[in-house]
Amino acid sequence: MAMDLIPKRAADSATEMVQVVLPNDANPLGFILGGTVMHLIDIAGAIACHRHTRTLLVTAAVDDLQFLHSIKVGDLIILKSHVTCVFTTSLEVQVDVFSEETLTGRRLFTSRAYLTFVAISRDGAAVKVPPLIVETDEERKICEAAHARREERLKKKLEMASTML
Ligand SMILES: CC(C)(COP(=O)(O)OP(=O)(O)OC[C@H]1O[C@@H](n2cnc3c(N)ncnc32)[C@H](O)[C@@H]1OP(=O)(O)O)[C@@H](O)C(=O)NCCC(=O)NCCS
């Protein structure tokens, strides 16, 4: 498979997903299930990363996740994702989740997630990801923060792997 290693901006792959919360997505209280939100976060993150890498991907890690507000049946759930930083064969994406009341337009920020995806070839080997264009101070700050999170999660992975021995 020919690899596209052309550098891209975060804006080139930024993604917004919107869907209405239906009764089938909800718990008996009429709020969307946490697992459904996690599924949508994975999809929104993956789409931005696919747009950046144009490769197959696997989810390697999802950082801590909090649900600040419940989202009820009939509301819109909005997921905005953008790549924060790329490493060698992996990249980090930020996914922000909002609820929006359809009748009033009232929007609440409900969750933020950082996910790491690894680019793989058809035979499952990790492959290089295209560079991310980082030009502004703000973009540099975002990427530095992503490097710090990466260090933490790789440390946690090692700790977890060592407890499983
Ligand atoms: C993710 C996976 C490909 C990593 O495999 P691995 O043999 O540990 O890979 P490597 O050590 O060669 O690392 C490859 C890249 O992944 C990154 N990586 C691996 N595990 C990671 C983790 N837990 N968190 C963040 N990054 C991780 C490495 O830092 C490396 O990135 P870099 O090339 O940009 O430096 C492998 O563990 C896997 O396939 N996991 C299952 C994925 C899956 O099925 N996900 C769906 C949910 S179960």
The ligand as an SDF file (V2000), in Angstrom:
LIG
                    3D

 48 50  0  0  0  0  0  0  0  0999 V2000
   -1.8550   -0.8220   19.8120 C   0  0  0  0  0  0  0  0  0  0  0  0
   -0.9060   -1.9050   19.3330 C   0  0  0  0  0  0  0  0  0  0  0  0
   -0.8940   -1.9240   17.8030 C   0  0  0  0  0  0  0  0  0  0  0  0
    0.4830   -1.5620   19.8330 C   0  0  0  0  0  0  0  0  0  0  0  0
    1.2790   -2.6600   19.5070 O   0  0  0  0  0  0  0  0  0  0  0  0
    2.7750   -2.7810   20.0710 P   0  0  0  0  0  0  0  0  0  0  0  0
    3.3720   -4.0110   19.5580 O   0  0  0  0  0  0  0  0  0  0  0  0
    2.7750   -2.4930   21.5300 O   0  0  0  0  0  0  0  0  0  0  0  0
    3.3780   -1.6050   19.2730 O   0  0  0  0  0  0  0  0  0  0  0  0
    4.7180   -0.8410   19.4640 P   0  0  0  0  0  0  0  0  0  0  0  0
    5.3010   -0.9780   20.8300 O   0  0  0  0  0  0  0  0  0  0  0  0
    5.5520   -1.1700   18.2830 O   0  0  0  0  0  0  0  0  0  0  0  0
    4.1710    0.6460   19.3310 O   0  0  0  0  0  0  0  0  0  0  0  0
    3.6280    1.1530   18.1380 C   0  0  0  0  0  0  0  0  0  0  0  0
    3.1660    2.5450   18.4370 C   0  0  0  0  0  0  0  0  0  0  0  0
    2.0350    2.4820   19.2890 O   0  0  0  0  0  0  0  0  0  0  0  0
    2.2330    3.2670   20.4440 C   0  0  0  0  0  0  0  0  0  0  0  0
    1.5230    2.6170   21.5220 N   0  0  0  0  0  0  0  0  0  0  0  0
    1.5310    1.3090   21.8200 C   0  0  0  0  0  0  0  0  0  0  0  0
    0.7420    1.0830   22.8820 N   0  0  0  0  0  0  0  0  0  0  0  0
    0.2530    2.2790   23.2570 C   0  0  0  0  0  0  0  0  0  0  0  0
   -0.6110    2.7120   24.2940 C   0  0  0  0  0  0  0  0  0  0  0  0
   -1.1460    1.8510   25.1700 N   0  0  0  0  0  0  0  0  0  0  0  0
   -0.8960    4.0160   24.3930 N   0  0  0  0  0  0  0  0  0  0  0  0
   -0.3760    4.9040   23.5240 C   0  0  0  0  0  0  0  0  0  0  0  0
    0.4470    4.5600   22.5040 N   0  0  0  0  0  0  0  0  0  0  0  0
    0.7540    3.2670   22.3930 C   0  0  0  0  0  0  0  0  0  0  0  0
    3.7320    3.2900   20.6400 C   0  0  0  0  0  0  0  0  0  0  0  0
    4.1150    4.3900   21.4230 O   0  0  0  0  0  0  0  0  0  0  0  0
    4.1930    3.3860   19.2160 C   0  0  0  0  0  0  0  0  0  0  0  0
    3.9990    4.7030   18.7640 O   0  0  0  0  0  0  0  0  0  0  0  0
    5.1340    5.5150   17.9300 P   0  0  0  0  0  0  0  0  0  0  0  0
    5.5560    4.6190   16.7840 O   0  0  0  0  0  0  0  0  0  0  0  0
    4.3970    6.7000   17.4300 O   0  0  0  0  0  0  0  0  0  0  0  0
    6.2300    5.8100   18.8730 O   0  0  0  0  0  0  0  0  0  0  0  0
   -1.3090   -3.3130   19.8690 C   0  0  0  0  0  0  0  0  0  0  0  0
   -1.1610   -3.3240   21.2820 O   0  0  0  0  0  0  0  0  0  0  0  0
   -2.7250   -3.6710   19.5210 C   0  0  0  0  0  0  0  0  0  0  0  0
   -3.0030   -4.1190   18.4010 O   0  0  0  0  0  0  0  0  0  0  0  0
   -3.6570   -3.5060   20.4730 N   0  0  0  0  0  0  0  0  0  0  0  0
   -5.0470   -3.8190   20.2320 C   0  0  0  0  0  0  0  0  0  0  0  0
   -5.7060   -2.7030   19.4280 C   0  0  0  0  0  0  0  0  0  0  0  0
   -7.1870   -2.9150   19.3210 C   0  0  0  0  0  0  0  0  0  0  0  0
   -7.6590   -3.9770   18.9740 O   0  0  0  0  0  0  0  0  0  0  0  0
   -7.9400   -1.8860   19.6460 N   0  0  0  0  0  0  0  0  0  0  0  0
   -9.3580   -1.9460   19.6530 C   0  0  0  0  0  0  0  0  0  0  0  0
   -9.8940   -2.0820   21.0410 C   0  0  0  0  0  0  0  0  0  0  0  0
   -9.5370   -3.6300   21.7910 S   0  0  0  0  0  0  0  0  0  0  0  0
  1  2  1  0
  2  3  1  0
  2  4  1  0
  2 36  1  0
  4  5  1  0
  5  6  1  0
  6  7  2  0
  6  8  1  0
  6  9  1  0
  9 10  1  0
 10 11  2  0
 10 12  1  0
 10 13  1  0
 13 14  1  0
 14 15  1  0
 15 16  1  0
 15 30  1  0
 16 17  1  0
 17 18  1  0
 17 28  1  0
 18 19  1  0
 18 27  1  0
 19 20  2  0
 20 21  1  0
 21 22  1  0
 21 27  2  0
 22 23  1  0
 22 24  2  0
 24 25  1  0
 25 26  2  0
 26 27  1  0
 28 29  1  0
 28 30  1  0
 30 31  1  0
 31 32  1  0
 32 33  2  0
 32 34  1  0
 32 35  1  0
 36 37  1  0
 36 38  1  0
 38 39  2  0
 38 40  1  0
 40 41  1  0
 41 42  1  0
 42 43  1  0
 43 44  2  0
 43 45  1  0
 45 46  1  0
 46 47  1  0
 47 48  1  0
M  END
$$$$
